[in-house]
Amino acid sequence: MTKQAKPGFSAAAELTCLLRAKSYGEKRPLFKTDDYVAVILSQSFHSAFSLQQKAFLLGDESANFATAPGIYEYIVARTRFIDDIVKKTAGRFSKIFILGAGYDSRAIRFYPALQHSLIYEIDRPLMQQHKIKKLAECDITPPSNLRFLPIDFNQQNLSDALAQIPLQTGDKCLFLLEGLLMYLEPVHVKNLFNAISDYSSDGSQIIFDFVNQHALTEEILFGGDEAGYGVKESVDCVRRIGEKWTFGIAAAEVEKVLQQYGFALLDYADASKLAARFFADERGRCQVKINAAPALVYASREKS
């Protein structure tokens, strides 16, 4: 069984970075994203896990034991979904919080548009230290408006950290939780959403992805295609890299969950919607299938 290279370092974060790097070099227009930083960072990865996965980055998909069917397509769609929102709303938010940041590069890639926002990358201390080290090795200087805030969401409460970052009247915030919630225990997700809700002023926004609740059931291991495209394989792959999904939301409950924390849904994109939005040809025909386990949510803080 493949485990994380070192305690605190996320194989999932490395894999996501590698897949973004692969996407940047794509010759197929619908698969191409703009994360050039991922290309640079991925060249510095030397864990046994990442070395195995680089075969996939170079095009040998037979070596890609850690990526379930439709996950690469999902990472491409998720990157484009979030990038589009960040570019569209640039300048609207005084503070941007990227939770579970991993190797996120938006503070660097979008610096010209985001330079007047304070950006806080929040992640486990060891993961964050590793990223900072990798940036230095690659001669990438973090932008002046980027702050690194070490927090282990399983042991610390986000609200304590946010209390040290006061808001001014009229300030609006953007919270980005990409590839995070599914790895937290439900009680920690609740604490996280409570902290975001309490801190957010009207007009603040949140983007997050989640896995469908049914992907957490034991029956999924025997569900085959009936579980949804790539779902069973996703559960298996996550376990093989030494991680585990521990939180999910039933798709029908998304708006109810948001309402509990004072947010209103702006956009919801599951596998079929992502495929239609990002992988349709000029005739509107979908060219790929996207893994059915995860979905994306974009919501806004309602007036109190």
TIMI-256241 format. One record per atom (N, C-alpha, C): residue in three letters; x, y, z. Coordinates in steps of 0.1 Angstrom, whole numbers, padded with zeros to 4 digits, always signed. Each point is the difference from the previous one (the first is absolute). Layout:
N
AlaXYZ
...
END
This chain:
304
Met+0009-0012+0000
Met-0009+0012+0000
Met+0009+0012+0000
Thr-0003+0010-0009
Thr+0007+0012+0000
Thr-0005+0010+0010
Lys+0010+0005+0008
Lys-0004+0010+0011
Lys+0006+0013-0004
Gln-0004+0010+0008
Gln+0006+0014-0002
Gln+0015-0001+0002
Ala+0007+0008-0008
Ala+0014+0000+0000
Ala+0006+0003+0014
Lys-0005+0010+0006
Lys+0004+0004+0014
Lys-0012+0004+0008
Pro+0000-0001+0013
Pro-0011+0004+0008
Pro-0004+0015-0003
Gly-0012+0002-0002
Gly-0005+0014-0003
Gly+0000+0004-0014
Phe+0007-0007-0009
Phe+0000+0003-0014
Phe-0011-0008-0007
Ser-0007+0007-0008
Ser-0012-0006-0006
Ser+0003-0006-0014
Ala-0002-0013-0001
Ala+0001-0006-0014
Ala-0010+0006-0009
Ala-0012+0003+0006
Ala-0011+0005-0009
Ala+0004+0014-0005
Ala+0007+0008+0008
Ala+0004+0013-0004
Ala+0011-0001-0011
Glu+0009-0009+0001
Glu+0010-0003-0010
Glu-0007-0004-0013
Leu-0009-0009+0001
Leu-0007-0005-0012
Leu-0007+0011-0007
Thr-0007+0008+0008
Thr-0008+0011-0006
Thr+0010+0010-0008
Cys+0011+0003+0006
Cys+0010+0008-0006
Cys+0005-0006-0013
Leu+0003-0013+0000
Leu+0005-0007-0012
Leu-0011+0000-0011
Leu-0012-0002+0004
Leu-0011+0000-0010
Leu-0002+0014-0006
Arg+0002+0010+0008
Arg-0001+0014-0005
Arg+0012+0002-0010
Ala+0011-0005+0004
Ala+0012+0002-0009
Ala-0003-0007-0014
Lys-0005-0012+0001
Lys-0003-0008-0012
Lys-0010+0008-0009
Ser-0010+0006+0007
Ser-0010+0008-0007
Ser+0006+0012-0007
Tyr+0010+0007+0006
Tyr+0006+0011-0005
Tyr+0007-0003-0014
Gly+0005-0012-0001
Gly+0007-0004-0012
Gly-0009-0007-0010
Glu-0013+0000+0002
Glu-0009-0007-0009
Glu+0000+0007-0014
Lys-0001-0009-0010
Lys-0002+0004-0014
Lys-0015+0001-0003
Arg-0008-0007+0008
Arg-0014+0000-0002
Arg-0006+0013+0007
Pro-0006+0009-0008
Pro-0004+0013+0006
Pro-0009-0001+0012
Leu-0010-0010-0001
Leu-0009-0001+0011
Leu+0006-0005+0013
Phe+0012-0006+0000
Phe+0006-0005+0012
Phe+0011+0010+0005
Lys+0002+0011-0006
Lys+0011+0009+0003
Lys-0004+0010+0011
Thr+0008+0001+0010
Thr-0001+0010+0010
Thr+0012+0009+0001
Asp+0000+0010+0009
Asp+0011+0010-0001
Asp+0010-0001+0012
Asp+0000-0011+0007
Asp+0008-0001+0012
Asp+0015-0003-0003
Tyr+0007+0010-0005
Tyr+0014-0002-0003
Tyr+0009-0002+0013
Val-0005+0005+0011
Val+0007-0002+0012
Val+0001-0015+0004
Ala-0011-0007-0003
Ala-0001-0014+0003
Ala+0011-0007-0007
Val+0003+0004-0013
Val+0010-0006-0008
Val+0014+0001+0007
Ile+0003+0012+0005
Ile+0013+0003+0007
Ile+0001-0008+0013
Leu-0011+0001+0008
Leu+0001-0007+0013
Leu+0001-0015-0002
Ser-0008-0006-0009
Ser+0000-0014-0002
Ser+0014-0006-0004
Gln+0008+0008-0006
Gln+0013-0004-0004
Gln+0009-0002+0012
Ser-0004+0006+0011
Ser+0008-0001+0013
Ser-0005-0012+0009
Phe-0010-0007-0004
Phe-0005-0011+0008
Phe+0008-0012-0002
His+0005-0006+0011
His+0008-0012-0001
His-0004-0011+0009
Ser-0012+0001+0005
Ser-0005-0012+0008
Ser-0002-0011-0009
Ala+0000-0012+0006
Ala-0003-0013-0008
Ala-0013+0001-0007
Phe-0010+0006+0007
Phe-0014+0001-0005
Phe+0001+0009-0013
Ser+0006+0012+0002
Ser-0001+0009-0012
Ser+0009-0005-0011
Leu+0011-0007+0002
Leu+0008-0005-0011
Leu-0008-0011-0008
Gln-0008-0008+0008
Gln-0009-0009-0007
Gln-0010+0007-0009
Gln-0006+0011+0006
Gln-0010+0007-0007
Gln+0004+0008-0012
Lys+0013+0004+0000
Lys+0005+0008-0011
Lys+0000-0008-0013
Ala-0001-0013+0000
Ala-0002-0007-0012
Ala-0013+0004-0007
Phe-0010+0002+0009
Phe-0013+0004-0005
Phe+0001+0015-0006
Leu+0007+0008+0007
Leu+0002+0014-0004
Leu+0006+0000-0014
Leu+0009-0010-0003
Leu+0006+0000-0013
Leu-0008-0008-0011
Gly-0012-0004+0005
Gly-0009-0006-0010
Gly-0003-0015+0001
Asp+0008-0007+0009
Asp-0002-0014+0001
Asp-0011-0003+0011
Glu-0013+0000-0005
Glu-0011-0001+0009
Glu-0001-0014+0006
Ser+0007-0010-0005
Ser+0000-0013+0006
Ser+0007-0001+0013
Ala+0009+0010+0003
Ala+0007+0001+0012
Ala-0008+0007+0011
Asn-0011+0005-0003
Asn-0008+0009+0008
Asn-0009-0007+0010
Phe+0006-0008+0010
Phe-0007-0008+0009
Phe-0008+0009+0010
Ala+0004+0012+0002
Ala-0006+0008+0011
Ala-0012+0009-0005
Thr-0003+0000-0013
Thr-0011+0008-0005
Thr-0011-0008-0005
Ala-0012+0001+0006
Ala-0011-0007-0005
Ala-0006+0005-0013
Pro-0008-0007-0007
Pro-0006+0005-0012
Pro-0007+0013+0002
Gly+0003+0009-0009
Gly-0007+0013+0001
Gly+0005+0010+0010
Ile+0010-0003+0007
Ile+0005+0009+0010
Ile+0009+0011-0007
Tyr+0008-0004-0009
Tyr+0008+0010-0007
Tyr-0009+0010-0007
Glu-0011-0005-0006
Glu-0009+0010-0006
Glu-0007+0008+0010
Tyr-0002-0005+0012
Tyr-0006+0008+0011
Tyr+0010+0011+0005
Ile+0012-0004+0001
Ile+0010+0010+0005
Ile+0001+0011-0010
Val+0000-0003-0013
Val+0000+0010-0011
Val-0012+0009+0001
Ala-0012-0006+0002
Ala-0012+0008+0001
Ala+0000+0008+0012
Arg+0004-0006+0012
Arg+0000+0008+0012
Arg+0009+0012+0000
Thr+0012-0002-0006
Thr+0009+0011-0001
Thr-0006+0011-0009
Arg-0006-0003-0011
Arg-0006+0010-0009
Arg-0012+0007+0007
Phe-0008-0008+0007
Phe-0012+0005+0007
Phe+0005+0011+0010
Ile+0010-0004+0009
Ile+0004+0010+0010
Ile+0008+0011-0006
Asp+0009-0002-0010
Asp+0007+0011-0006
Asp-0009+0010-0006
Asp-0011-0005-0006
Asp-0010+0009-0007
Asp-0006+0010+0011
Ile-0003-0006+0011
Ile-0007+0008+0011
Ile+0010+0010+0005
Val+0013-0004+0003
Val+0010+0008+0006
Val+0003+0012-0010
Lys+0001-0003-0013
Lys+0002+0011-0009
Lys-0012+0009-0002
Lys-0012-0005+0001
Lys-0012+0008-0002
Lys-0002+0009+0012
Thr+0004-0005+0012
Thr-0003+0008+0012
Thr+0012+0008+0005
Ala+0011+0000-0007
Ala+0012+0006+0004
Ala-0002+0015+0004
Gly+0005+0004+0011
Gly-0002+0013+0005
Gly-0012+0002+0009
Arg-0009-0010+0001
Arg-0012+0002+0008
Arg+0003-0003+0014
Phe+0010-0009+0003
Phe+0002-0004+0014
Phe+0012+0006+0006
Ser-0001+0005+0012
Ser+0012+0005+0007
Ser+0009-0011+0005
Lys-0006-0012+0003
Lys+0007-0011+0005
Lys-0004-0013-0007
Ile+0009-0008-0003
Ile-0002-0013-0007
Ile+0006-0011+0009
Phe-0007-0010+0004
Phe+0005-0010+0009
Phe-0001-0013-0008
Ile+0012-0006-0002
Ile+0001-0013-0007
Ile+0003-0011+0010
Leu-0010-0008+0004
Leu+0001-0010+0010
Leu+0004-0013-0005
Gly+0010-0007+0006
Gly+0005-0012-0005
Gly+0007+0003-0013
Ala+0009+0010+0000
Ala+0005+0006-0013
Ala+0008-0010-0008
Gly+0008-0009+0007
Gly+0008-0009-0008
Gly+0010+0008-0008
Tyr+0000-0003-0013
Tyr+0009+0007-0010
Tyr-0008+0010-0008
Asp-0010+0006+0005
Asp-0008+0010-0007
Asp+0009+0011-0004
Ser-0002+0005-0012
Ser+0009+0010-0006
Ser-0008+0013-0004
Arg-0012+0002+0004
Arg-0008+0011-0005
Arg+0005+0013+0005
Ala+0006+0001+0012
Ala+0006+0013+0005
Ala+0011+0004-0009
Ile+0007-0010-0006
Ile+0011+0004-0009
Ile-0005+0002-0014
Arg-0008-0009-0005
Arg-0005+0001-0014
Arg-0008+0013-0003
Phe-0008+0003+0010
Phe-0010+0011-0002
Phe+0004+0013+0008
Tyr+0013+0001+0003
Tyr+0005+0011+0008
Tyr-0004+0014-0005
Pro+0001+0002-0013
Pro-0004+0014-0005
Pro-0014+0003+0003
Ala-0009-0009-0001
Ala-0014+0002+0003
Ala-0004+0000+0014
Leu+0008-0007+0009
Leu-0003-0002+0014
Leu+0010+0008+0009
Gln+0008+0008-0005
Gln+0010+0007+0008
Gln-0005+0009+0011
His-0013+0004-0001
His-0005+0009+0010
His-0008-0008+0010
Ser+0000-0014-0001
Ser-0007-0008+0010
Ser+0011-0007+0009
Leu-0002-0002+0012
Leu+0008-0008+0009
Leu-0004-0014-0002
Ile+0010-0009-0003
Ile-0003-0014-0002
Ile+0006-0008+0011
Tyr-0008-0009+0006
Tyr+0005-0008+0011
Tyr-0001-0015-0005
Glu+0012-0006-0001
Glu+0000-0015-0002
Glu+0000-0007+0013
Ile-0009-0009+0002
Ile-0001-0006+0013
Ile+0001-0015-0002
Asp+0010-0007+0007
Asp+0002-0014-0002
Asp+0007-0005+0013
Arg+0001-0014+0000
Arg+0008-0006+0011
Arg+0014+0005+0000
Pro+0006+0002+0012
Pro+0013+0006+0001
Pro+0011-0007-0009
Leu+0001-0013+0001
Leu+0010-0007-0008
Leu-0002+0001-0015
Met-0013-0001-0004
Met-0003+0002-0014
Met+0004+0014-0005
Gln-0003+0010+0008
Gln+0003+0014-0004
Gln+0015+0002+0000
Gln+0007-0005+0010
Gln+0014+0002+0000
Gln+0007-0007-0012
His-0006-0011-0004
His+0005-0007-0012
His-0002+0008-0013
Lys-0012+0006-0001
Lys-0003+0008-0011
Lys+0009+0012-0001
Ile+0002+0007+0011
Ile+0009+0012+0001
Ile+0014-0004-0005
Lys+0005-0012+0005
Lys+0013-0005-0004
Lys+0001-0002-0015
Lys-0011-0007-0005
Lys+0000-0002-0015
Lys+0000+0013-0008
Leu-0008+0010+0004
Leu+0000+0012-0007
Leu+0014+0006+0000
Ala+0007+0000+0011
Ala+0014+0005+0001
Ala+0009-0008-0009
Glu-0001-0013+0000
Glu+0009-0008-0009
Glu-0003+0003-0015
Cys-0012+0004-0003
Cys-0003+0003-0014
Cys+0002+0015-0003
Asp+0005+0008+0010
Asp+0003+0014-0002
Asp-0013+0008-0003
Ile-0011-0005+0006
Ile-0013+0007-0001
Ile-0002+0008+0013
Thr-0001+0013-0001
Thr-0002+0009+0011
Thr-0015+0002+0003
Pro-0005-0004+0011
Pro-0014+0003+0003
Pro-0003+0015-0001
Pro-0012+0003-0006
Pro-0003+0014-0001
Pro-0002+0007+0014
Ser+0002+0013+0000
Ser+0000+0008+0012
Ser-0013+0000+0008
Asn-0011-0003-0007
Asn-0013-0001+0006
Asn-0004-0013+0005
Leu+0009-0010+0000
Leu-0003-0014+0004
Leu+0005-0002+0014
Arg-0009-0006+0008
Arg+0004-0003+0014
Arg-0002-0015+0002
Phe+0009-0007+0007
Phe-0001-0014+0003
Phe-0005-0002+0014
Leu-0010-0007+0002
Leu-0006-0002+0013
Leu-0001-0015+0003
Pro+0009-0005+0009
Pro-0001-0014+0003
Pro-0011-0004+0009
Ile-0009-0009-0004
Ile-0010-0005+0008
Ile-0003-0015-0003
Asp-0001-0008+0010
Asp-0005-0014-0002
Asp-0015+0000+0004
Phe-0008-0001-0011
Phe-0015+0001+0003
Phe-0005-0011+0009
Asn+0007-0011+0001
Asn-0004-0011+0009
Asn+0004+0003+0015
Gln+0008+0010+0002
Gln+0004+0003+0014
Gln-0002+0014+0004
Gln-0001+0009-0009
Gln-0002+0014+0003
Gln-0013+0006-0007
Asn-0005+0010+0006
Asn-0013+0006-0004
Asn+0004+0013-0009
Leu-0006+0000-0012
Leu+0003+0011-0009
Leu-0005+0013+0006
Ser-0010+0000+0008
Ser-0006+0012+0006
Ser+0011+0007+0009
Asp+0009-0007+0006
Asp+0010+0006+0008
Asp+0010+0008-0008
Ala+0003-0006-0012
Ala+0009+0007-0009
Ala-0006+0012-0006
Leu-0013-0001-0004
Leu-0007+0011-0007
Leu-0002+0012+0010
Ala-0001-0003+0013
Ala-0002+0010+0010
Ala+0012+0010+0000
Gln+0012-0005-0005
Gln+0012+0009+0000
Gln+0001+0007-0013
Ile-0010-0001-0009
Ile+0000+0007-0013
Ile-0013+0008-0001
Pro+0000+0012+0006
Pro-0012+0008+0000
Pro-0005+0005-0013
Leu-0013+0001-0002
Leu-0006+0005-0012
Leu-0003+0015+0002
Gln+0001+0007-0011
Gln-0004+0014+0000
Gln-0014+0001-0005
Thr-0007+0011+0003
Thr-0014+0001-0005
Thr+0000-0001-0015
Gly-0009-0008-0005
Gly-0001-0002-0015
Gly+0009-0010-0006
Asp+0009-0006+0008
Asp+0008-0010-0005
Asp-0007-0013-0004
Lys+0003-0005-0011
Lys-0006-0013-0005
Lys+0012-0010-0002
Cys-0003-0013+0003
Cys+0010-0010-0001
Cys-0004-0011-0009
Leu+0010-0007-0006
Leu-0003-0012-0008
Leu+0007-0011+0007
Phe-0007-0011+0002
Phe+0006-0012+0006
Phe+0000-0011-0010
Leu+0012-0006-0002
Leu+0002-0011-0010
Leu+0004-0013+0008
Leu-0008-0010-0001
Leu+0002-0013+0006
Leu+0001-0010-0011
Glu+0011-0002-0006
Glu+0002-0009-0011
Glu+0006-0013+0004
Gly-0007-0012-0002
Gly+0006-0012+0004
Gly+0003-0002+0014
Leu-0009+0006+0009
Leu+0003+0000+0014
Leu-0011-0007+0008
Leu-0012+0003-0001
Leu-0011-0004+0009
Leu-0001-0015+0001
Met+0002-0007-0011
Met-0001-0015+0000
Met+0010-0007+0009
Tyr+0011+0007+0004
Tyr+0010-0006+0008
Tyr-0002+0003+0015
Leu-0010+0008+0003
Leu-0002+0004+0014
Leu-0011-0008+0006
Glu+0000-0001+0014
Glu-0011-0006+0007
Glu-0012+0010+0000
Pro-0012-0006+0000
Pro-0012+0009+0000
Pro+0000+0011+0010
Val+0005-0003+0013
Val+0000+0011+0010
Val+0009+0011-0004
His+0012-0003-0006
His+0009+0010-0004
His-0005+0008-0012
Val-0008-0006-0009
Val-0006+0007-0011
Val-0011+0010+0006
Lys-0007-0004+0010
Lys-0010+0008+0006
Lys+0007+0012+0007
Asn+0011-0002+0007
Asn+0007+0011+0006
Asn+0005+0010-0011
Leu+0005-0006-0011
Leu+0005+0008-0011
Leu-0011+0009-0005
Phe-0011-0005-0004
Phe-0011+0008-0005
Phe-0005+0010+0010
Asn-0001-0004+0012
Asn-0004+0010+0011
Asn+0009+0012+0000
Ala+0013-0003+0000
Ala+0010+0011+0000
Ala-0001+0009-0012
Ile-0002-0006-0012
Ile-0001+0008-0012
Ile-0013+0008+0001
Ser-0011-0006+0004
Ser-0013+0007+0001
Ser+0001+0012+0010
Asp+0006-0002+0011
Asp+0001+0010+0010
Asp+0009+0012-0004
Tyr+0010-0003-0008
Tyr+0010+0010-0005
Tyr-0005+0008-0012
Ser-0008-0007-0008
Ser-0004+0006-0013
Ser-0010+0011+0001
Ser+0002+0011-0007
Ser-0009+0011-0001
Ser-0009-0003-0012
Asp-0011+0007-0002
Asp-0009-0002-0011
Asp+0008+0003-0013
Gly-0002-0009-0010
Gly+0007+0001-0012
Gly+0012-0008-0001
Ser+0005-0005+0011
Ser+0011-0009+0000
Ser-0004-0013-0008
Gln+0010-0007-0005
Gln-0003-0012-0008
Gln+0008-0012+0004
Ile-0004-0012-0004
Ile+0007-0012+0003
Ile-0001-0009-0012
Ile+0011-0007-0002
Ile+0001-0010-0011
Ile+0005-0013+0007
Phe-0006-0011-0002
Phe+0005-0012+0006
Phe-0004-0012-0009
Asp+0007-0011+0001
Asp-0005-0012-0006
Asp-0002-0011+0011
Phe-0007-0010-0003
Phe-0003-0010+0010
Phe-0003-0013-0008
Val+0000-0011+0008
Val-0004-0013-0006
Val-0014-0003+0004
Asn-0007-0007-0009
Asn-0014-0004+0004
Asn+0001-0010+0011
Gln-0010+0002+0009
Gln-0001-0008+0012
Gln+0001-0015-0002
His-0006-0004-0011
His-0001-0015-0003
His+0014-0006-0003
Ala+0010+0009-0003
Ala+0014-0005-0002
Ala+0006-0005+0013
Leu-0006+0004+0011
Leu+0006-0004+0013
Leu-0005-0013+0006
Thr-0010-0006-0007
Thr-0006-0012+0005
Thr+0008-0012-0004
Glu-0001-0010+0009
Glu+0008-0013-0003
Glu-0006-0006-0013
Glu-0013+0002-0003
Glu-0005-0007-0011
Glu+0006+0005-0013
Ile+0007+0011+0000
Ile+0006+0006-0012
Ile+0011-0010-0005
Leu+0006-0007+0009
Leu+0011-0009-0004
Leu-0005-0011-0009
Phe-0013-0003+0000
Phe-0006-0011-0007
Phe-0010+0005-0011
Gly+0000+0014-0001
Gly-0010+0005-0009
Gly+0003+0000-0015
Gly+0013+0000-0003
Gly+0004+0000-0014
Gly-0005+0012-0007
Asp-0005-0001-0013
Asp-0004+0011-0008
Asp-0013+0006+0006
Glu-0008-0007+0008
Glu-0012+0005+0006
Glu+0003+0011+0010
Ala+0012+0000+0005
Ala+0004+0011+0010
Ala+0002+0013-0007
Gly+0002+0000-0013
Gly+0003+0012-0008
Gly+0014-0001-0006
Tyr+0002+0007-0011
Tyr+0012-0001-0007
Tyr+0012+0003+0008
Gly+0009-0010+0002
Gly+0013+0002+0007
Gly-0001+0001+0015
Val-0012-0001+0006
Val-0001+0002+0015
Val+0007-0011+0008
Lys-0003-0012-0004
Lys+0006-0011+0008
Lys+0015+0001-0002
Glu+0005+0002-0012
Glu+0015+0001-0002
Glu+0006+0012+0008
Ser-0008+0011+0001
Ser+0005+0012+0008
Ser+0002-0004+0014
Val-0010-0007+0006
Val+0002-0004+0014
Val+0012-0009+0002
Asp+0002-0009-0009
Asp+0011-0009+0000
Asp+0014+0007-0001
Cys+0000+0010-0009
Cys+0012+0008-0003
Cys+0004+0008+0012
Val-0010+0007+0006
Val+0003+0008+0012
Val+0006-0009+0011
Arg-0006-0012+0002
Arg+0005-0009+0010
Arg+0015-0004-0003
Arg+0002-0002-0013
Arg+0014-0005-0003
Arg+0011+0010+0002
Ile-0004+0013-0001
Ile+0010+0010+0003
Ile+0001+0004+0015
Gly-0007-0008+0008
Gly+0001+0002+0014
Gly-0009+0011+0006
Glu-0010+0004-0008
Glu-0010+0010+0005
Glu-0014-0006+0000
Lys-0009+0008+0005
Lys-0014-0006+0001
Lys-0010+0011-0001
Trp-0011-0002-0007
Trp-0011+0009+0000
Trp-0008-0002+0013
Thr-0003+0010+0007
Thr-0007-0001+0013
Thr-0013+0009+0001
Phe-0002+0009-0010
Phe-0011+0009+0000
Phe-0006+0000-0014
Gly-0013+0000+0000
Gly-0008+0002-0013
Gly-0013+0007+0002
Ile-0006+0004-0011
Ile-0013+0007+0001
Ile-0008-0006-0011
Ala-0013-0003+0004
Ala-0009-0005-0010
Ala-0003+0011-0010
Ala+0000-0002-0013
Ala-0002+0010-0010
Ala-0013+0008+0003
Ala-0011-0007+0004
Ala-0013+0007+0002
Ala+0001+0009+0012
Glu+0010-0001+0009
Glu+0001+0007+0012
Glu+0008+0013-0001
Val+0006+0003-0011
Val+0010+0010-0001
Val-0006+0014+0004
Glu-0011+0004-0006
Glu-0006+0013+0003
Glu-0004+0001+0015
Lys-0005-0011+0005
Lys-0003+0000+0015
Lys+0012+0002+0008
Val+0011-0007-0003
Val+0012+0002+0007
Val+0005+0015+0000
Leu+0000+0005-0012
Leu+0004+0014-0002
Leu-0009+0010+0009
Gln-0013-0003+0000
Gln-0009+0009+0007
Gln+0003+0000+0015
Gln+0004-0012+0005
Gln+0004-0001+0014
Gln+0011+0010+0004
Tyr+0008+0003-0009
Tyr+0011+0009+0003
Tyr-0001+0014-0007
Gly-0012+0003-0004
Gly-0003+0013-0005
Gly+0005+0003-0015
Phe+0001-0010-0008
Phe+0005+0001-0013
Phe-0011-0004-0010
Ala+0000+0007-0012
Ala-0009-0004-0010
Ala+0007-0005-0013
Leu-0005-0010-0006
Leu+0007-0007-0011
Leu+0000+0009-0012
Leu+0011+0002-0006
Leu+0002+0007-0013
Leu+0002-0010-0011
Asp+0007-0010+0002
Asp+0003-0010-0010
Asp+0003-0013+0006
Tyr-0005-0011-0007
Tyr+0003-0014+0005
Tyr+0003-0007-0013
Ala+0012-0007+0000
Ala+0004-0008-0011
Ala+0004-0014+0003
Asp-0008-0009-0004
Asp+0004-0014+0002
Asp+0007-0005-0013
Ala+0003-0013+0000
Ala+0007-0006-0012
Ala-0006+0004-0013
Ser-0013-0002-0001
Ser-0007+0002-0013
Ser+0001+0015-0004
Lys-0002+0009+0010
Lys+0000+0014-0003
Lys+0014+0005-0004
Leu+0010-0006+0007
Leu+0014+0004-0003
Leu+0004-0005-0014
Ala-0004-0012-0003
Ala+0003-0005-0014
Ala-0007+0008-0011
Ala-0012+0004+0002
Ala-0007+0009-0010
Ala+0006+0013+0000
Arg+0005+0006+0011
Arg+0005+0013+0000
Arg+0014+0001-0006
Phe+0008-0009+0003
Phe+0015+0001-0003
Phe+0005-0010-0011
Phe-0008-0010-0003
Phe+0005-0010-0009
Phe-0010-0003-0012
Ala-0008+0010-0003
Ala-0009-0002-0012
Ala+0007+0006-0012
Asp-0002-0006-0012
Asp+0005+0005-0012
Asp-0009+0011-0006
Glu+0004+0004-0012
Glu-0008+0011-0006
Glu-0014-0003-0002
Arg-0003-0013-0001
Arg-0014-0004-0002
Arg-0007-0003+0014
Gly+0007+0002+0011
Gly-0006-0002+0013
Gly+0000-0014+0004
Arg+0008-0009-0006
Arg+0002-0014+0004
Arg+0011-0001+0010
Cys-0003-0007+0011
Cys+0010-0002+0010
Cys+0011-0010-0005
Gln+0012+0004+0003
Gln+0011-0009-0006
Gln+0006-0009+0011
Val-0003+0002+0013
Val+0005-0009+0010
Val-0010-0003+0011
Lys+0003-0009+0008
Lys-0008-0003+0012
Lys+0009+0004+0012
Ile-0007+0007+0010
Ile+0007+0005+0012
Ile-0004-0009+0012
Asn+0009-0002+0008
Asn-0002-0008+0012
Asn-0013+0005+0008
Ala-0009-0009+0004
Ala-0012+0003+0005
Ala+0000+0003+0015
Ala+0011-0003+0007
Ala+0001+0002+0015
Ala-0001+0015+0004
Pro+0008+0009-0006
Pro+0000+0013+0006
Pro-0009+0010-0008
Ala-0002+0011+0006
Ala-0008+0011-0006
Ala+0005+0013+0006
Leu-0003+0011-0007
Leu+0004+0014+0004
Leu-0011+0008+0004
Val+0002+0009+0010
Val-0010+0009+0005
Val+0006+0015+0000
Tyr-0008+0009-0004
Tyr+0004+0014+0000
Tyr-0012+0007+0007
Ala+0003+0008+0011
Ala-0011+0006+0007
Ala+0003+0013+0006
Ser-0010+0008+0004
Ser+0002+0013+0005
Ser-0007+0002+0013
Arg+0007+0008+0009
Arg-0006+0003+0013
Arg-0012+0009-0001
Glu-0011-0005+0005
Glu-0013+0008-0001
Glu+0000+0011+0010
Lys-0008+0010-0002
Lys-0002+0010+0010
Lys-0007-0005+0012
Ser+0006+0004+0012
Ser-0005-0005+0013
Ser-0014+0005+0002
END
